[in-house]
Amino acid sequence: MSDAERALAKLRGPGTLEELAAIVVDQTTATPLRDIATPQWIAGQLVAAIEATVRGDMARDWLLARMDVERARWSQDERPVGDLLAEEAQKPLRELLSKPYQPNQELVFAILDQPAFHDLMRVVLSQAITRFRGRLRNVDDGLLGGLGQKAAKRGRGLLGGLRGSLGDVSGVAENLVGAVRDEVETAFEQRVQQYVRGATSDALRNVATWAGDADHTEAMAGLRLGILDVILQRPVSELAAEVEQMGPDVAVDVVIEALRSAVEAPDLVERIEGRVAAALEEAGDGTLGAWLEDVGLAEVWSQSTTELVASRLRAVVDTPRFAAWWRGLFE
């Protein structure tokens, strides 16, 4: 057996590649982050990865296929949404939503000052006023209705005997007052519409003012928590059905097109490079190993990474191409 074959056999033997992988991992974790790779290289790789992801329809088709699988699964899931959110995550989320927050009133009004909210407020005000009007009318069938009935009774008593060409004069009073009542109702409906058109903006402004009032921050926090509780208590299938109506497939196209537009920017690499350089400069002489030690993950990370690197090295070393290259070193 030649020296090349003996060396190759030893390299492929048990433990050798694991030792080499450990050396690579230890060296990498002990190297300052800013010395591992240049900001320009990191930025270039990020842009290349994004461009490769959005070029063509492979990524889009993969995302849509995954969404179809998840949508089918969620549509059959009757668990509450809260079961999907870890209890450890719910506590900080509730703390975040319960913090007093006073939004800018003009911002709130600008958000509410939309045609849909105007239509909603008009319907609410119109129905409220109309219902109130109905309650007043039901007290005695309305003021005019009561007078009309009384007038009709008097008419029957005084004019009940007059018939013939004049017809039933006893009904004149009731018909006359009924006509007046109908005219008043019509005028009332018109005035309601006029009033509501003018009051809609004022009502929205009042909502924005209330929401942005410092005295109502606690109430708004309670509203946010109430909305969260409603969502967490609903079945996953119910919310999945709501999301389905929004056409989630379109969201994939939005993301893909946004990324495609971003990678076409001529200065994208430079902008990412600047941010990476700033982050590495802030890290200074800091190393990945030091950070892992600080969070107590150095041992487990090094072990799992060494196993991964060793497996990839072995996959390379076991190929005929590597063997041919290796033998060439000994010629």
C-alpha positions as CSV (number, residue, x, y, z in Angstrom):
1,M,0.0,0.0,0.0
2,S,1.4,3.4,-1.0
3,D,1.9,6.3,1.4
4,A,-1.1,8.0,-0.2
5,E,-3.4,5.0,0.4
6,R,-2.2,4.6,4.0
7,A,-2.8,8.3,4.7
8,L,-6.2,8.2,3.1
9,A,-7.2,5.1,5.0
10,K,-6.2,6.8,8.3
11,L,-8.0,10.0,7.3
12,R,-11.2,8.0,6.7
13,G,-10.7,6.0,9.9
14,P,-12.7,6.5,13.1
15,G,-12.1,9.7,15.0
16,T,-9.8,11.4,12.6
17,L,-12.4,13.7,10.9
18,E,-14.0,14.3,14.3
19,E,-10.7,15.7,15.6
20,L,-10.3,17.9,12.5
21,A,-13.9,19.2,12.8
22,A,-13.3,20.0,16.5
23,I,-10.2,22.0,15.5
24,V,-12.2,24.0,12.9
25,V,-15.0,24.7,15.4
26,D,-12.7,25.8,18.2
27,Q,-10.7,28.0,15.8
28,T,-13.9,29.6,14.5
29,T,-15.5,30.3,17.9
30,A,-12.2,31.8,19.2
31,T,-11.8,34.2,16.3
32,P,-13.3,37.7,16.7
33,L,-16.4,38.1,14.7
34,R,-15.0,40.9,12.6
35,D,-12.1,38.7,11.5
36,I,-14.2,35.7,10.4
37,A,-15.5,37.4,7.2
38,T,-15.4,40.9,5.7
39,P,-18.6,43.0,5.8
40,Q,-18.5,43.1,2.0
41,W,-18.5,39.3,1.7
42,I,-21.3,38.9,4.2
43,A,-23.4,41.5,2.4
44,G,-22.7,39.9,-1.0
45,Q,-23.7,36.5,0.3
46,L,-27.0,37.8,1.8
47,V,-28.0,39.5,-1.4
48,A,-27.0,36.4,-3.4
49,A,-29.1,34.2,-1.2
50,I,-32.1,36.5,-1.4
51,E,-31.8,36.8,-5.2
52,A,-31.5,33.0,-5.6
53,T,-34.6,32.6,-3.4
54,V,-36.9,35.0,-5.5
55,R,-35.6,34.3,-8.9
56,G,-38.0,32.1,-10.9
57,D,-41.1,30.5,-9.3
58,M,-39.4,27.8,-7.2
59,A,-39.6,29.6,-3.9
60,R,-43.1,30.9,-4.6
61,D,-44.4,27.4,-5.5
62,W,-42.7,25.9,-2.4
63,L,-44.3,28.5,-0.1
64,L,-47.7,28.0,-1.7
65,A,-47.4,24.2,-1.3
66,R,-46.4,24.6,2.3
67,M,-49.3,27.0,2.9
68,D,-51.8,24.5,1.4
69,V,-50.6,21.8,3.8
70,E,-50.8,24.1,6.8
71,R,-54.2,25.5,5.8
72,A,-55.7,22.0,5.5
73,R,-54.3,21.1,8.9
74,W,-55.5,24.3,10.6
75,S,-59.0,24.0,9.1
76,Q,-59.4,20.8,11.1
77,D,-57.8,22.0,14.3
78,E,-60.4,22.7,17.0
79,R,-58.0,23.6,19.7
80,P,-58.1,27.1,21.1
81,V,-55.5,29.4,19.6
82,G,-54.0,29.9,23.1
83,D,-52.9,26.3,23.1
84,L,-50.5,27.2,20.2
85,L,-48.9,30.0,22.1
86,A,-46.6,28.9,24.9
87,E,-47.6,30.0,28.4
88,E,-44.2,31.5,28.9
89,A,-44.8,33.7,25.9
90,Q,-48.3,34.7,26.9
91,K,-47.2,36.5,30.1
92,P,-44.8,39.0,28.4
93,L,-47.4,39.5,25.6
94,R,-50.1,40.4,28.2
95,E,-47.6,42.7,30.0
96,L,-46.9,44.5,26.7
97,L,-50.5,45.0,25.8
98,S,-51.5,46.1,29.3
99,K,-49.0,48.9,29.5
100,P,-50.7,52.3,29.5
101,Y,-50.3,54.0,26.1
102,Q,-51.7,57.3,25.0
103,P,-51.9,57.4,21.2
104,N,-51.7,60.7,19.2
105,Q,-55.3,61.9,18.8
106,E,-54.6,63.2,15.3
107,L,-53.1,59.9,14.2
108,V,-56.2,58.0,15.6
109,F,-58.5,60.4,13.8
110,A,-56.6,60.0,10.5
111,I,-56.9,56.3,10.8
112,L,-60.7,56.5,11.5
113,D,-61.4,59.2,9.0
114,Q,-62.1,56.7,6.2
115,P,-65.2,56.1,4.1
116,A,-65.9,52.7,5.7
117,F,-65.9,54.2,9.2
118,H,-68.0,57.1,8.1
119,D,-70.6,54.7,6.6
120,L,-70.5,52.6,9.8
121,M,-71.0,55.7,12.0
122,R,-73.9,57.0,9.8
123,V,-75.7,53.6,10.2
124,V,-75.2,53.6,14.0
125,L,-76.4,57.2,14.5
126,S,-79.4,56.8,12.1
127,Q,-80.5,53.6,13.8
128,A,-80.1,55.0,17.2
129,I,-82.2,58.1,16.4
130,T,-84.8,56.2,14.6
131,R,-85.2,53.7,17.4
132,F,-85.6,56.6,19.9
133,R,-88.2,58.1,17.6
134,G,-90.0,54.8,17.6
135,R,-90.0,54.6,21.4
136,L,-91.7,58.0,21.6
137,R,-94.3,57.0,19.1
138,N,-95.1,53.9,21.0
139,V,-96.0,55.8,24.1
140,D,-99.4,56.6,22.7
141,D,-99.0,55.7,19.1
142,G,-97.3,59.0,18.7
143,L,-98.6,62.4,19.7
144,L,-100.4,63.1,16.4
145,G,-101.8,59.6,16.3
146,G,-103.4,60.1,19.7
147,L,-104.9,63.4,18.7
148,G,-106.2,61.9,15.5
149,Q,-108.0,59.1,17.3
150,K,-109.6,61.6,19.7
151,A,-110.7,63.8,16.8
152,A,-112.1,60.9,15.0
153,K,-114.3,60.0,18.0
154,R,-115.6,63.6,18.2
155,G,-116.3,63.6,14.5
156,R,-118.4,60.5,14.8
157,G,-120.3,62.1,17.6
158,L,-121.0,65.5,15.9
159,L,-121.0,64.6,12.2
160,G,-121.8,60.9,12.3
161,G,-125.3,61.4,10.8
162,L,-124.1,63.2,7.7
163,R,-123.9,60.8,4.8
164,G,-124.5,60.9,1.1
165,S,-122.4,63.1,-1.3
166,L,-120.0,64.1,1.5
167,G,-119.3,60.5,2.4
168,D,-118.4,59.5,5.9
169,V,-117.5,62.9,7.4
170,S,-116.7,61.2,10.7
171,G,-113.4,59.9,9.2
172,V,-112.2,63.3,7.9
173,A,-110.5,64.3,11.2
174,E,-108.6,61.1,11.5
175,N,-107.5,61.1,7.8
176,L,-106.5,64.7,8.0
177,V,-104.3,64.2,11.1
178,G,-103.0,60.9,9.7
179,A,-101.8,62.8,6.6
180,V,-100.1,65.4,8.8
181,R,-98.5,62.7,10.8
182,D,-97.1,61.0,7.6
183,E,-95.7,64.4,6.5
184,V,-94.0,64.9,9.8
185,E,-92.5,61.4,9.7
186,T,-91.1,62.1,6.2
187,A,-89.7,65.4,7.3
188,F,-88.2,63.7,10.3
189,E,-86.5,61.1,8.2
190,Q,-85.0,63.7,6.0
191,R,-83.8,65.7,9.0
192,V,-82.2,62.6,10.5
193,Q,-80.2,62.0,7.3
194,Q,-79.1,65.7,7.2
195,Y,-78.1,65.6,10.9
196,V,-76.2,62.3,10.6
197,R,-74.2,63.5,7.6
198,G,-73.0,66.4,9.7
199,A,-72.5,64.5,12.9
200,T,-70.4,61.6,11.5
201,S,-67.1,63.4,11.5
202,D,-67.8,64.9,14.9
203,A,-68.6,61.4,16.2
204,L,-65.3,60.0,14.8
205,R,-63.4,63.0,16.2
206,N,-65.0,62.2,19.6
207,V,-63.8,58.6,19.3
208,A,-60.3,59.7,18.5
209,T,-60.3,62.2,21.4
210,W,-61.5,59.6,23.8
211,A,-59.0,57.0,22.7
212,G,-56.1,59.5,23.0
213,D,-57.2,60.9,26.4
214,A,-54.7,60.2,29.2
215,D,-57.7,59.3,31.5
216,H,-58.6,56.4,29.3
217,T,-55.3,54.7,28.9
218,E,-56.3,52.0,31.4
219,A,-59.5,51.4,29.6
220,M,-57.7,51.0,26.2
221,A,-55.3,48.6,27.8
222,G,-58.2,46.6,29.0
223,L,-59.6,46.7,25.4
224,R,-56.4,45.3,24.0
225,L,-56.3,42.5,26.6
226,G,-59.9,41.7,25.9
227,I,-59.3,41.4,22.2
228,L,-56.3,39.1,22.9
229,D,-58.4,36.9,25.1
230,V,-61.1,36.6,22.5
231,I,-58.5,35.5,19.9
232,L,-56.8,33.1,22.2
233,Q,-60.1,31.4,23.1
234,R,-61.3,30.9,19.6
235,P,-60.7,27.6,17.8
236,V,-57.8,27.5,15.3
237,S,-60.2,26.4,12.6
238,E,-62.4,29.5,13.0
239,L,-59.5,31.9,12.7
240,A,-58.1,29.9,9.8
241,A,-61.5,30.3,8.0
242,E,-61.3,34.1,8.6
243,V,-57.7,34.2,7.2
244,E,-58.8,32.2,4.2
245,Q,-61.3,34.9,3.2
246,M,-58.4,37.4,3.0
247,G,-56.6,35.4,0.3
248,P,-53.3,34.5,1.9
249,D,-51.9,33.4,-1.4
250,V,-51.6,37.1,-2.3
251,A,-49.4,37.7,0.7
252,V,-46.8,35.3,-0.9
253,D,-46.8,37.4,-4.1
254,V,-46.4,40.6,-2.1
255,V,-43.4,39.3,-0.2
256,I,-41.8,37.8,-3.4
257,E,-42.3,40.9,-5.4
258,A,-41.0,43.1,-2.6
259,L,-37.8,41.0,-2.3
260,R,-37.3,41.1,-6.1
261,S,-37.6,44.8,-6.0
262,A,-35.2,45.1,-3.2
263,V,-32.4,43.0,-4.8
264,E,-32.7,45.1,-7.9
265,A,-31.6,48.2,-6.1
266,P,-28.0,49.0,-7.2
267,D,-26.9,50.1,-3.7
268,L,-28.4,47.2,-1.8
269,V,-25.0,45.5,-1.2
270,E,-23.4,48.7,0.0
271,R,-26.3,49.5,2.4
272,I,-26.1,46.0,3.9
273,E,-22.4,46.2,4.1
274,G,-22.5,49.4,6.0
275,R,-24.9,47.9,8.6
276,V,-22.9,44.7,8.9
277,A,-19.7,46.7,9.3
278,A,-21.3,48.8,12.1
279,A,-22.5,45.7,13.9
280,L,-19.0,44.1,13.7
281,E,-17.4,47.2,14.8
282,E,-19.7,47.4,17.8
283,A,-18.8,43.7,18.6
284,G,-15.1,44.7,18.6
285,D,-12.9,41.7,19.8
286,G,-15.9,39.8,20.8
287,T,-16.1,36.1,19.7
288,L,-18.9,33.7,19.2
289,G,-17.3,31.4,21.8
290,A,-17.4,34.2,24.4
291,W,-21.1,34.9,23.7
292,L,-21.9,31.2,23.9
293,E,-20.1,30.9,27.2
294,D,-22.0,33.9,28.6
295,V,-25.4,32.3,27.8
296,G,-24.3,28.8,28.9
297,L,-24.5,27.1,25.5
298,A,-20.8,26.8,24.6
299,E,-20.5,23.0,25.3
300,V,-23.7,21.9,23.6
301,W,-23.2,24.2,20.6
302,S,-19.6,23.1,20.0
303,Q,-20.6,19.4,20.3
304,S,-23.5,19.6,17.9
305,T,-21.6,21.8,15.4
306,T,-18.5,19.5,15.5
307,E,-20.8,16.5,14.7
308,L,-22.3,18.4,11.8
309,V,-18.9,19.5,10.4
310,A,-17.5,16.0,10.8
311,S,-20.4,14.5,8.9
312,R,-20.0,16.9,6.0
313,L,-16.2,16.3,5.9
314,R,-16.8,12.6,5.8
315,A,-19.2,13.0,2.9
316,V,-16.5,14.8,1.0
317,V,-13.6,12.5,2.0
318,D,-15.5,9.4,1.0
319,T,-15.9,10.5,-2.6
320,P,-13.8,9.2,-5.5
321,R,-13.1,12.8,-6.5
322,F,-11.5,13.5,-3.1
323,A,-9.5,10.3,-3.3
324,A,-8.1,11.2,-6.7
325,W,-7.2,14.7,-5.5
326,W,-5.6,13.2,-2.4
327,R,-3.4,10.8,-4.4
328,G,-2.3,13.7,-6.6
329,L,-0.7,15.3,-3.5
330,F,1.7,12.4,-3.2
331,E,2.9,12.4,-6.8
